[in-house]
Amino acid sequence: MNLSEIHYPHNLQELTLLLEHERNVQIIAGGTTFGYVQASRYLSFEPSIAYIRHIPELISIHKTERMISFGAACTLSELEHVYPFEQGQAKELMHTIGTSAVRNIATIGGHLMYGKRFLTLWALLACLDAELEFKAILKTSTKNIWYLADERGVPAIGSGNLLTRIRIPLQSIDHLFIKRVGGSMFPEGDGAYLVSAATVDRRSIANFKLVVAGARAYRDYDAEQRIISSPYPLPARILQNALRMYAESLRKSNFWNVELLLPLISQALENLQRSNT
Ligand SMILES: Cc1cc2nc3c(=O)[nH]c(=O)nc-3n(C[C@H](O)[C@H](O)[C@H](O)COP(=O)(O)OP(=O)(O)OC[C@H]3O[C@@H](n4cnc5c(N)ncnc54)[C@H](O)[C@@H]3O)c2cc1C
């Protein structure tokens, strides 16, 4: 049996110092994934473990006129009452994750840094342009959430990366479409979420994003650009054109089940034509 030393840093400085000086530190936030990511029946841990839920900077929530920023160690329950999870479909999506007991422990940082696949909230956060702040001892960097995916859309979580904050621009979303496809989302499985978000500005589409995330993550920037700035409601020609672009890029990237996804993308675009969130 190997023994690990457990550290309880009290602030970010202590934590970044620890990560700098020790090799192979295992970060634990809620700790809800550990039974699932072990390679064998026997539990094994890194020589050093850092428990981060006591760090005030990582459990604070700030809101300005333009964005909301939450610490990576906020639990999913703590986020239930803040944008974008405080109402409507985003709230329902949050409630699909485990049980309230799980959400009281599981953190948003652990959810995003899971690494084996993209979990339930990923596609929504990607549609909302979430930015992630990472910290090392002398360096703070901010990356778009797509930093967590490689060019094939596979999770690419670098070891030793400390996620400190998640920032989401406060924007008015006029149309939100969320659909689950496939089976389970956690710990493995073929489940995925398709999310699209659109903003309509004086009878034209000011913003549109569509993301699918599960075992891999997918987005077609060109198809989105085809839709953005188009008149609203979308003319049939542009709608068909965008659908053709999605079909091509899904096939080209060999992304999951194209025949299943295409009707859903079509549904997302039709939904954009009629309903408001
Ligand atoms: C019973 C059960 C049911 C579940 N059902 C669902 C479901 O339906 N849908 C779904 O999407 N998920 C589900 N989950 C998964 C859940 O979302 C994750 O387990 C949880 O969000 C992970 O958070 P955590 O704080 O426990 O992470 P931890 O287990 O502590 O950490 C997860 C990983 O992230 C790393 N990490 C954590 N925080 C940071 C950080 N700040 N910086 C860098 N790395 C970090 C850890 O080192 C570890 O590798 C379920 C979990 C359980 C236990």
Ligand as a Chemical Component Dictionary entry (heavy atoms), coordinates in Angstrom:
data_LIG
# 
_chem_comp.id                   LIG 
_chem_comp.type                 NON-POLYMER 
_chem_comp.pdbx_formal_charge   0 
_chem_comp.three_letter_code    LIG 
# 
loop_
_chem_comp_atom.comp_id 
_chem_comp_atom.atom_id 
_chem_comp_atom.alt_atom_id 
_chem_comp_atom.type_symbol 
_chem_comp_atom.charge 
_chem_comp_atom.model_Cartn_x 
_chem_comp_atom.model_Cartn_y 
_chem_comp_atom.model_Cartn_z 
_chem_comp_atom.pdbx_ordinal 
LIG C1  C1  C 0 -23.328 9.291  -8.219  1  
LIG C2  C2  C 0 -22.823 10.287 -9.241  2  
LIG C3  C3  C 0 -23.633 10.599 -10.325 3  
LIG C4  C4  C 0 -23.182 11.515 -11.288 4  
LIG N1  N1  N 0 -23.985 11.815 -12.337 5  
LIG C5  C5  C 0 -23.542 12.690 -13.274 6  
LIG C6  C6  C 0 -24.346 13.035 -14.391 7  
LIG O1  O1  O 0 -25.472 12.594 -14.526 8  
LIG N2  N2  N 0 -23.830 13.900 -15.312 9  
LIG C7  C7  C 0 -22.589 14.431 -15.162 10 
LIG O2  O2  O 0 -22.185 15.222 -15.993 11 
LIG N3  N3  N 0 -21.815 14.125 -14.128 12 
LIG C8  C8  C 0 -22.250 13.262 -13.187 13 
LIG N4  N4  N 0 -21.469 12.964 -12.138 14 
LIG C9  C9  C 0 -20.105 13.497 -12.145 15 
LIG C10 C10 C 0 -19.947 14.793 -11.436 16 
LIG O3  O3  O 0 -20.351 15.855 -12.265 17 
LIG C11 C11 C 0 -18.471 14.908 -11.156 18 
LIG O4  O4  O 0 -18.137 13.795 -10.361 19 
LIG C12 C12 C 0 -18.137 16.123 -10.375 20 
LIG O5  O5  O 0 -18.577 17.321 -10.985 21 
LIG C13 C13 C 0 -16.637 16.230 -10.177 22 
LIG O6  O6  O 0 -16.424 17.229 -9.217  23 
LIG P1  P1  P 0 -15.497 16.948 -7.961  24 
LIG O7  O7  O 0 -15.373 18.229 -7.256  25 
LIG O8  O8  O 0 -15.991 15.782 -7.151  26 
LIG O9  O9  O 0 -14.163 16.563 -8.698  27 
LIG P2  P2  P 0 -12.960 15.661 -8.176  28 
LIG O10 O10 O 0 -13.387 14.225 -8.185  29 
LIG O11 O11 O 0 -12.396 16.199 -6.901  30 
LIG O12 O12 O 0 -11.935 15.939 -9.357  31 
LIG C14 C14 C 0 -12.185 15.517 -10.684 32 
LIG C15 C15 C 0 -10.909 15.700 -11.507 33 
LIG O13 O13 O 0 -10.695 17.080 -11.697 34 
LIG C16 C16 C 0 -9.462  17.503 -11.123 35 
LIG N5  N5  N 0 -9.733  18.810 -10.524 36 
LIG C17 C17 C 0 -10.728 19.135 -9.668  37 
LIG N6  N6  N 0 -10.712 20.462 -9.414  38 
LIG C18 C18 C 0 -9.680  20.975 -10.132 39 
LIG C19 C19 C 0 -9.149  22.285 -10.294 40 
LIG N7  N7  N 0 -9.682  23.342 -9.682  41 
LIG N8  N8  N 0 -8.078  22.438 -11.100 42 
LIG C20 C20 C 0 -7.531  21.387 -11.729 43 
LIG N9  N9  N 0 -7.982  20.131 -11.626 44 
LIG C21 C21 C 0 -9.048  19.921 -10.833 45 
LIG C22 C22 C 0 -9.093  16.420 -10.105 46 
LIG O14 O14 O 0 -7.702  16.328 -9.914  47 
LIG C23 C23 C 0 -9.651  15.185 -10.789 48 
LIG O15 O15 O 0 -8.765  14.708 -11.759 49 
LIG C24 C24 C 0 -21.905 12.090 -11.156 50 
LIG C25 C25 C 0 -21.087 11.781 -10.046 51 
LIG C26 C26 C 0 -21.541 10.884 -9.104  52 
LIG C27 C27 C 0 -20.650 10.562 -7.938  53 
# 
loop_
_chem_comp_bond.comp_id 
_chem_comp_bond.atom_id_1 
_chem_comp_bond.atom_id_2 
_chem_comp_bond.value_order 
_chem_comp_bond.pdbx_ordinal 
LIG C1  C2  SING 1  
LIG C2  C3  SING 2  
LIG C2  C26 DOUB 3  
LIG C3  C4  DOUB 4  
LIG C4  N1  SING 5  
LIG C4  C24 SING 6  
LIG N1  C5  DOUB 7  
LIG C5  C6  SING 8  
LIG C5  C8  SING 9  
LIG C6  O1  DOUB 10 
LIG C6  N2  SING 11 
LIG N2  C7  SING 12 
LIG C7  O2  DOUB 13 
LIG C7  N3  SING 14 
LIG N3  C8  DOUB 15 
LIG C8  N4  SING 16 
LIG N4  C9  SING 17 
LIG N4  C24 SING 18 
LIG C9  C10 SING 19 
LIG C10 O3  SING 20 
LIG C10 C11 SING 21 
LIG C11 O4  SING 22 
LIG C11 C12 SING 23 
LIG C12 O5  SING 24 
LIG C12 C13 SING 25 
LIG C13 O6  SING 26 
LIG O6  P1  SING 27 
LIG P1  O7  DOUB 28 
LIG P1  O8  SING 29 
LIG P1  O9  SING 30 
LIG O9  P2  SING 31 
LIG P2  O10 DOUB 32 
LIG P2  O11 SING 33 
LIG P2  O12 SING 34 
LIG O12 C14 SING 35 
LIG C14 C15 SING 36 
LIG C15 O13 SING 37 
LIG C15 C23 SING 38 
LIG O13 C16 SING 39 
LIG C16 N5  SING 40 
LIG C16 C22 SING 41 
LIG N5  C17 SING 42 
LIG N5  C21 SING 43 
LIG C17 N6  DOUB 44 
LIG N6  C18 SING 45 
LIG C18 C19 SING 46 
LIG C18 C21 DOUB 47 
LIG C19 N7  SING 48 
LIG C19 N8  DOUB 49 
LIG N8  C20 SING 50 
LIG C20 N9  DOUB 51 
LIG N9  C21 SING 52 
LIG C22 O14 SING 53 
LIG C22 C23 SING 54 
LIG C23 O15 SING 55 
LIG C24 C25 DOUB 56 
LIG C25 C26 SING 57 
LIG C26 C27 SING 58 
# 
